[in-house]
Amino acid sequence: MKNKPPIIHLVKSSVSGSQNPLSPDGSSSSLQQRLDNMSMKENQLELAAEVAGFGLWSLDLSTNVFCINNAIRELFEFPENTEINIELFTDKVHPEDLPAVKQAMHRMLEGERKTSIEYRIILSDGSIRWIHSRGGLYSYVGESSSCLTGASADITKRKLNEQAAARKLRFEALLSEISASFARFMLPSDVDDQIERALGRIMDYFGGDQCALIAVDLEKRKTNISHAFFGEGLERVPPDTDLVSLFPWAFNNVLEGRCYCFADLDELPPEADVDRRSWMSMKVKSGLHVPLRVEDKVPYLIIVESHTRSISWSQETLNRLQILGEVFTNAIYKKRVEEELRKSYAEIAKLKDKLEVEADYLRAEVRAFRSHDEIVGQSEPLKRALALVEQVAPTSSTVLVFGETGTGKELIANAIHNNSPRQEKLMVKVNCASLPPSLIETELFGREKGAYTGALTSQMGRFELANGSTLFLDEISELSLELQSKLLRVLQEGEFERVGSPRTIKVNVRVIAATNRNLHEEVRKGKFREDLYYRLNVFPIVVPPLRERMEDIPMLVWEFVREFNEKMGRRINKIGKREMALLQTHSWPGNIRELRNVIEHAVIVSSGNELKVRLPENISEGPSSNMTLEEMEKRYIEDILKRTGWRIKGDGGAAHIIGMNPSTLYSRMKKLGISSQHENEGM
C-alpha cells in the first residue's frame, strides 16, 4: 500500500464547501430538496446515535481531519470549536494501547470493513475511560478521496465489571490453591516456609510490599510477628517489635475483632494519630489488617501493606482473607500438636521395658487398624447387633458391649470407632484384666516422674493418648472399686489427674466398654458401682454367641482358611460337606476364637488341598440357658484345660487355644476358683 496517511479516528464537527456526495440530477431545486432530505436524515441518525450512547466519526484521509458528532466530542473531551486532527486524537489514546489502535487503522486502510477494537483514553483529570470503536474504509461516489468511518461507545463500566470479576476469580483461585497446598500432607518443619510462601503470593496479588501473620495475646497486650514476607530491598521488621505501643488504635480494633483498611493515611480518624505517625515513619502508604477469630479469641492478625502506592480494599476481600487466615492458624495449631507428639514419642523411646512395649503396642494398633467390613456374617442376630453399631457410631455416646468370651466384642468396638467422626485418630485399647491392679491406674491415667519408687520418668496414660478419639476398655468388670470411682469422674466431667500430680487434665474421649459378665449381678454383689454401671450402660450392644449364628460358620471358616493359607503358604481349597456339617453342629463354647483356633489346627494337619477338621472333645454340648456368663467361662476354661492335659503355656496350650496371655489365664483361673493342681503335670 502506497503512502498511507497516519492512523487516527474521530471527526471534524462540520464540512464546509463540500459537494453533495451523491450523484446530482442537474436541477438546483432538486439538489436543494435532496440536501434538505439528507440533512433531516443525518439529524435523525445523529439523534438515534446519541440516544443509543454512540459517537459517530469520519476521518478524511486526504486531510487527516475528523468529522464528529457531539457524543464523540463529549466522550473524548475534545474542546469546542476546534478542528479535530490526528494529533489531538493520538494525544488522548493511552500510550500502551496506541500500537493496537494503529494496527486496527491499518487493517481498515487495507479494506477491512468491520474492524473492531477496545482501548483506553486518558481524560483531562488523569482518569481512564475505555472505548469500543468499530469502523471501516469507505469511498463516496464522485469523490476522489476515501475516509475511515465508524462509531465509538463508552465501555468503561463493562470493563471495570469484567476486571472486578477477573480479580475475584484470580483471588478465589489463589485462596483455593493455597488451601489445597495446606490440605496436602506436610512435615511440621515445612509449615513455616509454606505460610511465608503463601504470604508472598497474597502480597503479590494485592501489589503490596509486605505481608505478615502476627500472633496476638489480647490479655497480655502483646504481639509477635510469627511469619512475614517482605518485598525486595525492604528492611524486615524485628519479630519482637512492640506493635501495641506503635499502633494503639489498630490494636483496639483487633481487640474488637474488627477488620480495618486504608488506601491513604489521610483516611485514618483523628484518634489514630499515633498509628499514623508510626506508619509514616515506616513509609507505609496503604494497609489492610484482618483479625483472625478462632472461637471467641483473636490469636492472629494478617496484614498487607504498601510502601509505594495506594491500594483500595473491598469488604469482600476482607471476609475472604479471614477464611485463608483460618487455614494458616489450623496449620500452626497442627504443627504445635505434632511437635508435642514428637516430643512425647521421643520421651517414650527413652523409657525401658514397659514403655517400649507400649510403643510397640501403638505401632501394632496402627498396622492392625481394621474396619467394619472385617466383621464376617449375615445372620439375623449379627445384623441386629450391626444395626445398633450404625445407629450409635456417629454419636459420642458411651457404649457397653456384652458378650461371651471370643464373640468379637473388640471387632464391634472397632466398627463403632471406624464409623464415627473420630475415625481419623487411633482407637486406644486397654484390657483391664491383663494388668495387675498396681499398674492399671498408671496405664489409664499416667504418672508423673517420681510419683512412686521406680517412676524415673513421666508417662502419658491411655486417656490422654485417646484425647479426641475412642478408648476401648475390655473386661471392665475387672477394675477395682477405687478405679471405678476415678473412671466415673472421667466419664462425667472429662477430667482426671496423673498419679503423683495435682494438675487436672481435661480430655474429650469416647469410651466403649466391654464385659463377658452380668454387670447387673456384679452390682448386686457389691463388686461393681451402680452409678458407674448406669453411666456405662447408655447404649448396650449384645454380641450374639456363635451357637446363635450357625449360618455364619461357613463364611467364617473360609475366611480363616484364606488367612492361614496365606500365612502358612498352604493351598487348601476344599471343605467336605461332612466337615462343614460337624463345624455347624458344634456348640462352640469358645465362640469365634475357638473356631479360629480349630481351623488353624486343621490347616496345619491337613496334608492335601482338603481341610480335615478335628473338633474339640468333651465340650460338644451347649451351655445351659440357666448358666451365668461367669459359669460358662469357668466351664469353657476347665474343658480346654482337660483337652490340653492342664498344659497352660506354649503352642497348643490352654492359653494359646483360648487366645489369652498365660499370666492372664492364671489370674482368671484364680478368680473363677479353678484349681491349678494339675498344671505342673502338663507343663
URWOHU-V186062 format. One record per residue. RES is the residue in one small letter. SS is DSSP state (A for helix, B for strand, O for the rest). BURIAL is I if it has 16 or more other C-alpha atoms within 10 Angstrom, else O. Layout:
RES	SS	BURIAL
RES	SS	BURIAL
This chain:
m	O	O
k	O	O
n	O	O
k	O	O
p	O	O
p	O	O
i	O	I
i	O	I
h	O	I
l	O	I
v	B	I
k	O	I
s	O	I
s	O	O
v	O	O
s	O	O
g	O	O
s	O	O
q	O	O
n	O	I
p	O	O
l	O	O
s	O	O
p	O	O
d	O	O
g	O	O
s	O	O
s	A	O
s	A	O
s	A	O
l	A	I
q	A	O
q	A	O
r	A	I
l	A	O
d	A	O
n	A	O
m	A	O
s	A	O
m	A	O
k	A	O
e	A	O
n	A	O
q	A	O
l	A	O
e	A	I
l	A	O
a	A	O
a	A	I
e	A	I
v	A	O
a	A	O
g	O	O
f	B	I
g	B	I
l	B	I
w	B	I
s	B	I
l	B	I
d	B	I
l	O	I
s	O	O
t	O	O
n	O	I
v	B	I
f	B	I
c	B	I
i	B	I
n	O	I
n	A	I
a	A	I
i	A	I
r	A	I
e	A	O
l	A	I
f	A	I
e	O	O
f	O	I
p	O	O
e	O	O
n	O	O
t	O	O
e	O	I
i	O	I
n	B	I
i	A	I
e	A	O
l	A	I
f	A	I
t	A	I
d	A	O
k	A	I
v	B	I
h	O	I
p	A	O
e	A	O
d	A	O
l	A	I
p	A	O
a	A	O
v	A	I
k	A	I
q	A	O
a	A	I
m	A	I
h	A	I
r	A	I
m	A	I
l	A	I
e	O	O
g	O	O
e	O	O
r	O	I
k	O	O
t	B	I
s	B	I
i	B	O
e	B	I
y	B	I
r	B	I
i	B	I
i	B	I
l	O	I
s	O	O
d	O	O
g	O	O
s	O	O
i	B	O
r	B	I
w	B	I
i	B	I
h	B	I
s	B	I
r	B	I
g	B	I
g	B	I
l	B	I
y	B	I
s	B	O
y	O	O
v	O	O
g	O	O
e	O	O
s	O	O
s	O	O
s	B	I
c	B	I
l	B	I
t	B	I
g	B	I
a	B	I
s	B	I
a	B	I
d	B	I
i	O	I
t	A	I
k	A	O
r	A	O
k	A	O
l	A	O
n	A	O
e	A	O
q	A	O
a	A	O
a	A	O
a	A	O
r	A	O
k	A	O
l	A	O
r	A	O
f	A	I
e	A	O
a	A	O
l	A	I
l	A	I
s	A	O
e	A	O
i	A	I
s	A	I
a	A	O
s	A	O
f	A	I
a	A	O
r	O	O
f	O	O
m	O	O
l	O	O
p	A	I
s	A	O
d	A	O
v	A	I
d	A	I
d	A	O
q	A	I
i	A	I
e	A	I
r	A	I
a	A	I
l	A	I
g	A	I
r	A	I
i	A	I
m	A	I
d	A	O
y	A	O
f	A	I
g	O	I
g	O	I
d	O	I
q	B	I
c	B	I
a	B	I
l	B	I
i	B	I
a	B	I
v	B	I
d	B	O
l	O	I
e	O	O
k	O	O
r	O	O
k	B	I
t	B	I
n	B	I
i	B	I
s	B	I
h	B	I
a	B	I
f	B	I
f	B	I
g	O	I
e	O	O
g	O	O
l	O	O
e	O	O
r	O	O
v	O	O
p	O	O
p	O	O
d	O	O
t	O	O
d	O	O
l	A	I
v	A	I
s	A	O
l	A	I
f	O	I
p	A	I
w	A	I
a	A	I
f	A	I
n	A	O
n	A	O
v	A	I
l	A	I
e	O	O
g	O	I
r	O	O
c	O	I
y	B	I
c	B	I
f	B	I
a	O	I
d	O	I
l	A	I
d	A	O
e	A	O
l	O	I
p	O	O
p	A	O
e	A	O
a	A	I
d	A	O
v	A	I
d	A	I
r	A	I
r	A	O
s	A	I
w	A	I
m	A	O
s	A	O
m	O	O
k	O	O
v	O	I
k	O	I
s	B	I
g	B	I
l	B	I
h	B	I
v	B	I
p	B	I
l	B	I
r	B	I
v	B	O
e	O	O
d	O	O
k	B	O
v	B	I
p	B	I
y	B	I
l	B	I
i	B	I
i	B	I
v	B	I
e	B	I
s	B	I
h	O	I
t	O	O
r	O	O
s	O	I
i	O	I
s	O	O
w	O	I
s	O	O
q	A	O
e	A	O
t	A	O
l	A	I
n	A	O
r	A	O
l	A	I
q	A	I
i	A	O
l	A	I
g	A	I
e	A	I
v	A	I
f	A	I
t	A	I
n	A	O
a	A	I
i	A	I
y	A	O
k	A	O
k	A	I
r	A	O
v	A	O
e	A	O
e	A	O
e	A	O
l	A	O
r	A	O
k	A	O
s	A	O
y	A	O
a	A	O
e	A	O
i	A	I
a	A	O
k	A	O
l	O	I
k	O	O
d	A	O
k	A	O
l	A	I
e	A	O
v	A	O
e	A	O
a	A	O
d	A	O
y	A	O
l	A	I
r	A	O
a	A	O
e	A	O
v	A	O
r	A	O
a	O	O
f	O	O
r	O	O
s	O	I
h	A	I
d	A	O
e	A	O
i	O	I
v	O	O
g	O	I
q	O	O
s	O	O
e	A	O
p	A	I
l	A	I
k	A	O
r	A	O
a	A	I
l	A	I
a	A	O
l	A	I
v	A	I
e	A	O
q	A	O
v	A	I
a	A	I
p	O	O
t	O	O
s	O	I
s	O	O
t	O	I
v	B	I
l	B	I
v	B	I
f	B	I
g	O	I
e	O	I
t	O	I
g	O	I
t	O	I
g	O	I
k	A	I
e	A	I
l	A	I
i	A	I
a	A	I
n	A	I
a	A	I
i	A	I
h	A	I
n	A	I
n	O	I
s	O	I
p	O	O
r	O	I
q	O	I
e	O	O
k	O	O
l	O	I
m	O	I
v	B	I
k	B	I
v	B	I
n	B	O
c	O	I
a	O	I
s	O	I
l	O	I
p	O	O
p	A	O
s	A	O
l	A	O
i	A	I
e	A	I
t	A	I
e	A	I
l	A	I
f	A	I
g	O	I
r	B	I
e	O	I
k	O	O
g	O	O
a	O	O
y	O	O
t	O	O
g	O	O
a	O	O
l	O	O
t	O	O
s	O	I
q	B	I
m	O	I
g	O	I
r	A	I
f	A	I
e	A	I
l	A	I
a	O	I
n	O	I
g	O	I
s	O	I
t	B	I
l	B	I
f	B	I
l	B	I
d	B	I
e	O	I
i	A	I
s	A	I
e	A	I
l	O	I
s	O	I
l	A	O
e	A	O
l	A	O
q	A	I
s	A	O
k	A	I
l	A	I
l	A	I
r	A	O
v	A	I
l	A	I
q	A	O
e	A	O
g	O	I
e	B	I
f	B	I
e	B	I
r	O	I
v	B	I
g	O	I
s	O	O
p	O	O
r	O	O
t	B	O
i	B	O
k	B	O
v	O	I
n	O	I
v	O	I
r	B	I
v	B	I
i	B	I
a	B	I
a	B	I
t	B	I
n	O	I
r	O	I
n	O	O
l	A	I
h	A	O
e	A	O
e	A	O
v	A	I
r	A	O
k	O	O
g	O	O
k	O	I
f	O	I
r	O	I
e	A	O
d	A	O
l	A	I
y	A	I
y	A	O
r	A	I
l	A	I
n	O	I
v	O	O
f	B	I
p	B	I
i	B	I
v	B	I
v	O	I
p	O	I
p	O	I
l	A	I
r	A	I
e	A	O
r	O	I
m	A	I
e	A	O
d	A	I
i	A	I
p	A	I
m	A	O
l	A	I
v	A	I
w	A	I
e	A	I
f	A	I
v	A	I
r	A	I
e	A	O
f	A	I
n	A	I
e	A	O
k	A	O
m	A	O
g	O	O
r	O	I
r	O	I
i	O	I
n	O	O
k	B	O
i	B	I
g	O	O
k	A	O
r	A	O
e	A	O
m	A	I
a	A	O
l	A	O
l	A	I
q	A	I
t	A	O
h	O	I
s	O	I
w	O	I
p	O	I
g	O	I
n	A	I
i	A	I
r	A	I
e	A	I
l	A	I
r	A	I
n	A	I
v	A	I
i	A	I
e	A	I
h	A	I
a	A	I
v	A	I
i	A	O
v	A	O
s	O	O
s	O	O
g	O	O
n	O	O
e	B	I
l	B	I
k	O	I
v	O	I
r	O	O
l	O	I
p	O	O
e	O	O
n	O	O
i	O	I
s	O	O
e	O	O
g	O	O
p	O	I
s	O	O
s	O	O
n	O	O
m	O	O
t	O	O
l	A	I
e	A	O
e	A	O
m	A	I
e	A	I
k	A	I
r	A	I
y	A	I
i	A	I
e	A	I
d	A	I
i	A	I
l	A	I
k	A	O
r	A	I
t	O	I
g	O	I
w	O	I
r	O	I
i	O	I
k	O	I
g	O	O
d	O	O
g	O	O
g	O	I
a	A	I
a	A	I
h	A	O
i	A	I
i	A	I
g	O	I
m	O	O
n	O	O
p	A	I
s	A	O
t	A	O
l	A	I
y	A	I
s	A	I
r	A	I
m	A	I
k	A	O
k	A	O
l	A	O
g	O	O
i	O	O
s	O	O
s	O	O
q	O	O
h	O	O
e	A	O
n	A	O
e	A	O
g	A	O
m	O	O
